[in-house]
Amino acid sequence: MSTLKELAASLNLSAMAVSKALRDAPDISAGTKARVLAEARRRNYVPNRAAQNLRLKRSGLIGVVVPNINHTYYSNLVWGIERQAEAAGLQMLLAHSLDRAENEMREVQKLISRQIEALLLVPAIRWQHRLATLELLRSSRIPTVLLDAYPAGAENFPAVTWVVCDDQRGGELATEHLLQLGHRDILFLAGPNGSSSSAGRFGGYQRALAAAGAPYTDARVYLAAKDIDSGRKAMTQALSERTPFTAVVAHNDRVAIGAVETLLQQGFRVPEDISVVGFDDGVLAANFRVPLTTVRVPQTEMGETALRLAIELQKGGPVQPRHLPVEIIIRASTSKLASTDS
């Protein structure tokens, strides 16, 4: 593998001229650029990013913290970030919080020590510790973009913004779909307390019920989290309390899957007896044994948008949060209420 000096010598050019040609500088002729690129390909020349960034007094590193890359929702976010980072000439450093605030703080500290230029963070569940992480980032002067959700008070941090989906509209779409099928007694399996996504989806559920004149009661709202096991537990509690319902809106697809598994184990048919709607539209939704009707979140686009916002924050100006549109995807887990069939 050749060095920049060797590449320059083979072309009888200065190292500066070759460097400018590789960067497509305007003061280098098109013919010289073509010669340099052809010789670079022939020699399999790879630019030394570390040396370049050292000269520019920057690291070229972007930190990314997600709960768990094994979940396809987060892997889609990361894929979007990585694609956009590559286009911007940035390198991504990935860390996992496992949805635990203490892990998140530790991973953020590690990334700061690596001299990241910006951080993209999917916040962990335990929101009571969230502002401590943001305080750390503020003191380190690192621009931060939150993905998927954000805590109350995040707007008070000038170098922090976020990109989320339109959670309230998603909650509305899920509930409206069930109402249109004739369901009135609709259970809601809520996400973790303090999460903007949880609050938005719950607000959409309430809004749709009110618009349709359907009854709302706290007795049909059960706290889950974000995983399959929490969906199982929430549904088990609802069944044990004999709460009357014919349909379910779940915080996300994993919670919905846990709920469906419990219903099937207890002898209910989905959707003939109980209709269920998820949220996210990850790979599990389409490939579950009862393919899920769900609200689709543009996951890859969310990652791409987050990286673009991080670059805007680095320039120092105010950056407005983004709320991405959602849509309902209808599959086999929902059907008309049996009593309305003709």
C-alpha positions in Angstrom: 0.0 0.0 0.0 1.5 3.4 -1.1 1.9 6.5 1.0 0.9 9.9 -0.1 4.6 10.8 -0.8 5.1 7.7 -2.9 2.0 8.4 -4.9 3.2 12.0 -5.4 6.7 10.9 -6.5 5.2 8.4 -9.1 3.3 11.3 -10.7 6.1 13.8 -10.4 3.8 16.1 -8.4 4.1 17.6 -4.9 2.4 15.9 -2.0 0.3 19.0 -1.5 -0.9 18.9 -5.1 -1.8 15.2 -4.8 -3.6 15.9 -1.5 -5.6 18.7 -3.1 -6.5 16.5 -6.1 -7.8 13.8 -3.9 -9.9 16.4 -2.0 -11.3 17.7 -5.3 -9.8 21.2 -4.6 -10.9 23.8 -7.1 -7.3 25.0 -7.9 -6.3 21.7 -9.3 -7.1 21.0 -13.0 -9.5 18.3 -14.0 -6.7 16.5 -16.0 -4.4 16.4 -12.9 -7.2 15.1 -10.7 -8.0 12.3 -13.2 -4.3 11.3 -13.3 -4.1 11.3 -9.5 -7.2 9.3 -9.0 -6.2 6.7 -11.7 -2.8 6.2 -10.1 -4.3 6.1 -6.6 -6.6 3.3 -7.7 -3.7 1.4 -9.4 -1.7 1.6 -6.2 -4.7 0.9 -3.9 -3.9 4.1 -2.1 -6.0 4.6 1.1 -5.9 8.1 2.7 -4.6 8.3 6.3 -7.7 9.8 7.9 -6.0 10.1 11.3 -3.2 12.2 9.9 -5.6 14.4 8.0 -7.7 15.0 11.0 -4.7 15.7 13.1 -3.7 18.4 10.7 -7.2 19.8 10.8 -7.3 19.6 14.6 -10.4 17.3 14.6 -11.0 13.7 15.3 -13.6 12.9 12.6 -15.4 10.6 15.1 -19.1 10.5 15.9 -20.2 8.6 19.0 -23.4 6.6 18.8 -25.1 4.9 21.9 -28.1 2.6 21.4 -29.8 0.2 23.8 -28.9 -3.0 21.8 -27.8 -3.4 18.2 -29.4 -6.8 18.2 -32.8 -5.2 18.0 -33.6 -4.5 14.3 -35.2 -1.2 15.2 -31.8 0.1 16.5 -29.8 -1.6 13.8 -31.9 0.3 11.3 -31.2 3.6 13.1 -27.4 2.8 13.1 -27.5 1.8 9.4 -28.9 5.2 8.6 -26.3 7.0 10.7 -23.5 5.0 9.2 -24.6 5.7 5.6 -24.8 9.4 6.3 -21.5 9.5 8.2 -19.6 7.8 5.4 -21.0 10.4 2.9 -19.7 13.1 5.3 -16.3 11.5 5.8 -16.9 10.7 9.4 -16.2 7.6 11.4 -18.8 6.1 13.8 -18.0 4.7 17.2 -20.8 2.5 18.5 -21.6 1.7 22.1 -24.5 -0.1 23.9 -26.4 1.0 27.0 -28.6 -2.1 27.4 -31.3 0.4 28.3 -29.6 1.1 31.6 -28.8 4.7 32.6 -25.6 3.7 34.5 -24.3 1.9 31.4 -25.2 4.8 29.2 -23.2 7.3 31.4 -20.2 5.0 31.4 -20.3 4.6 27.6 -20.7 8.3 27.0 -17.7 9.0 29.2 -15.6 6.5 27.2 -16.7 8.2 23.9 -15.8 11.6 25.2 -12.3 10.3 26.1 -12.0 9.3 22.4 -12.6 12.9 21.5 -15.8 12.5 19.6 -17.1 15.5 17.7 -20.7 14.8 18.4 -22.9 12.2 20.1 -26.1 10.5 18.8 -28.0 8.9 21.7 -31.0 6.7 22.0 -31.9 7.4 25.7 -32.1 4.6 28.2 -35.4 3.9 30.0 -34.4 5.3 33.4 -35.2 8.9 32.7 -34.6 10.2 36.2 -30.8 10.0 35.4 -31.1 11.4 31.9 -30.3 15.1 32.6 -27.0 14.0 34.3 -25.8 12.6 31.0 -26.9 15.9 29.2 -25.0 17.9 31.9 -21.9 15.9 31.2 -22.2 16.5 27.5 -22.8 20.2 28.0 -19.7 20.5 30.2 -17.7 18.7 27.5 -19.2 21.0 24.8 -20.2 18.1 22.7 -23.2 18.6 20.3 -25.8 15.9 21.0 -28.8 14.5 19.0 -31.3 12.3 20.8 -33.1 9.7 18.7 -36.5 8.0 19.2 -37.3 9.9 22.4 -36.2 12.9 24.6 -36.6 13.9 28.2 -38.4 16.8 29.6 -35.9 19.6 30.0 -33.8 18.7 27.0 -34.9 22.0 25.4 -32.8 23.8 28.0 -29.6 22.5 26.6 -28.4 24.7 23.7 -26.2 22.1 22.0 -28.9 19.3 22.2 -31.7 18.6 19.7 -33.6 15.5 18.7 -35.2 13.5 15.9 -38.3 11.5 16.7 -41.3 10.2 14.9 -44.7 11.8 15.2 -45.7 9.7 18.2 -49.0 11.3 18.9 -50.1 10.9 15.3 -49.0 7.3 15.4 -51.1 6.7 18.5 -54.0 8.2 16.8 -53.6 6.1 13.6 -53.4 2.9 15.6 -56.5 3.7 17.6 -58.5 5.1 14.7 -57.8 1.9 12.8 -59.4 -0.2 15.5 -62.3 2.2 15.9 -63.0 1.9 12.2 -63.2 -1.9 12.6 -65.9 -1.4 15.3 -63.8 -1.8 18.4 -64.7 0.5 21.3 -63.1 -1.2 24.3 -59.4 -0.7 23.4 -56.6 -1.6 25.8 -53.5 0.5 25.8 -50.1 -1.0 26.8 -48.0 2.1 27.6 -44.3 2.5 27.3 -41.9 3.6 30.1 -42.9 6.6 32.3 -41.1 9.8 31.4 -40.5 8.9 27.8 -41.6 11.4 25.2 -42.5 8.5 22.9 -44.7 7.0 25.6 -46.5 10.3 26.3 -47.0 11.0 22.6 -48.5 7.6 21.7 -50.7 7.6 24.8 -51.9 11.1 24.0 -52.8 10.0 20.4 -54.8 7.1 21.9 -56.8 9.4 24.1 -57.3 11.9 21.3 -58.7 9.3 18.9 -61.0 7.9 21.5 -62.4 11.3 22.4 -62.9 12.2 18.7 -64.9 9.1 18.2 -66.9 9.5 21.4 -65.5 6.1 22.6 -65.1 5.5 26.3 -61.8 6.2 28.1 -60.9 4.7 31.4 -57.7 4.3 33.3 -58.7 0.7 33.9 -57.7 -0.1 30.3 -54.2 1.4 30.5 -51.4 -0.9 31.7 -47.7 0.1 32.0 -45.3 -2.0 30.0 -41.8 -1.0 28.9 -40.2 -1.7 25.5 -39.5 -5.4 25.4 -41.5 -8.6 24.8 -41.5 -9.8 28.4 -43.1 -6.5 29.6 -45.8 -7.1 27.0 -46.4 -10.5 28.4 -46.6 -9.2 32.0 -48.9 -6.3 31.1 -51.3 -8.6 29.2 -51.3 -11.2 32.0 -52.2 -8.5 34.5 -55.1 -7.2 32.2 -56.5 -10.7 31.9 -56.2 -11.4 35.6 -58.1 -8.3 36.4 -60.8 -9.3 33.9 -60.7 -6.0 32.1 -63.2 -6.0 29.2 -61.5 -5.3 25.9 -61.7 -6.4 22.3 -58.5 -4.7 21.0 -55.0 -3.6 22.0 -52.7 -0.7 21.1 -49.2 -1.5 22.2 -46.3 0.9 22.8 -44.1 -1.0 20.2 -44.0 -4.2 18.2 -42.1 -6.1 20.9 -44.7 -5.2 23.6 -47.4 -6.2 21.1 -45.7 -9.6 20.4 -45.5 -10.3 24.1 -49.2 -9.5 24.5 -50.2 -11.7 21.5 -48.2 -14.6 22.8 -50.0 -14.4 26.2 -53.4 -14.1 24.5 -52.7 -17.2 22.4 -51.5 -19.2 25.4 -54.7 -18.3 27.2 -56.9 -19.6 24.3 -57.8 -16.3 22.6 -57.6 -16.0 18.9 -55.9 -13.1 17.3 -57.5 -11.3 15.5 -60.8 -13.2 15.7 -61.3 -12.5 19.5 -58.7 -9.7 20.1 -57.2 -7.3 17.6 -53.7 -6.0 18.3 -51.7 -3.1 16.8 -48.0 -2.5 17.4 -45.7 0.4 16.7 -42.3 0.6 14.8 -42.7 -2.0 11.9 -39.4 -3.7 12.4 -38.6 -7.1 10.9 -40.4 -8.9 13.7 -43.7 -7.3 12.8 -44.0 -8.8 9.4 -42.5 -12.2 10.3 -44.3 -12.9 13.6 -46.6 -15.9 13.5 -49.5 -13.5 13.5 -48.1 -10.7 11.2 -48.7 -7.5 13.1 -50.7 -4.5 12.0 -48.4 -1.7 13.2 -47.4 2.0 12.8 -44.4 2.3 10.6 -41.5 4.5 11.8 -39.0 5.6 9.2 -36.1 4.1 11.1 -33.2 4.5 8.6 -34.3 8.0 7.8 -34.3 8.8 11.5 -30.6 7.8 11.7 -29.7 9.8 8.5 -31.5 12.8 9.8 -29.8 12.6 13.2 -26.4 12.7 11.6 -27.3 15.7 9.5 -28.6 17.5 12.6 -25.3 16.7 14.4 -23.3 18.3 11.6 -25.6 21.4 11.8 -25.0 21.6 15.6 -21.3 21.5 15.0 -21.5 24.7 13.0 -22.8 26.4 16.1 -26.3 27.6 15.0 -29.6 26.7 16.6 -31.1 23.5 15.2 -34.8 22.7 15.4 -35.9 19.2 16.4 -37.4 17.0 13.7 -40.6 15.0 13.9 -40.8 12.4 11.1 -44.2 11.2 9.6 -45.6 7.8 10.3 -48.1 5.5 8.6 -50.3 2.6 9.5 -49.4 -0.8 8.0 -52.3 -3.3 8.1 -51.6 -7.0 8.5 -53.3 -10.1 10.0 -53.4 -9.1 13.7 -56.5 -6.9 13.3 -60.0 -7.5 12.0 -63.6 -6.2 12.3 -65.3 -6.7 15.7 -67.2 -10.0 15.4 -70.5 -8.5 16.5 -70.4 -5.9 13.6 -70.1 -8.6 10.9 -73.1 -8.9 8.6 
